[in-house]
């Protein structure tokens, strides 16, 4: 169940932190980089949600797609700090959250069907 998976909680926390920060990005970029960053983050969440309800090869493909969305998030965050839309502290915080989400996703990709409840898997607090 999605509510048991740490990756969903961490992604929710990241998006909840990110969206208010986007309000301070330049108005001229509202439909450019700002929108792409927001879309990449939301697309990531939507993709892992669908992956959670899928099995087999479909799940593996969705997890690869989620990884691609997360790469986009990383890229847009780097642009945001380079252009001073995020300060260094905000960027470090975001980067730490995204790194943790990436580790959780990597664990899920290594074991997409969840047969092994290793600590690196997304269900670190899941049922036995």
Secondary structure, 3 states (H helix, E strand, C coil): CHHHCHHHHHHHHHHHHHHHHHCCCCHHHCCCHHHHHHHHHHHHHHHHHHHHCCCHHHHHHHHHHHHHHHHHHHHHHHHHHHCCCCCHHHHHHHHHHHHHHHHHHHHHHHCCCCCCCCCCCCCCCCCC
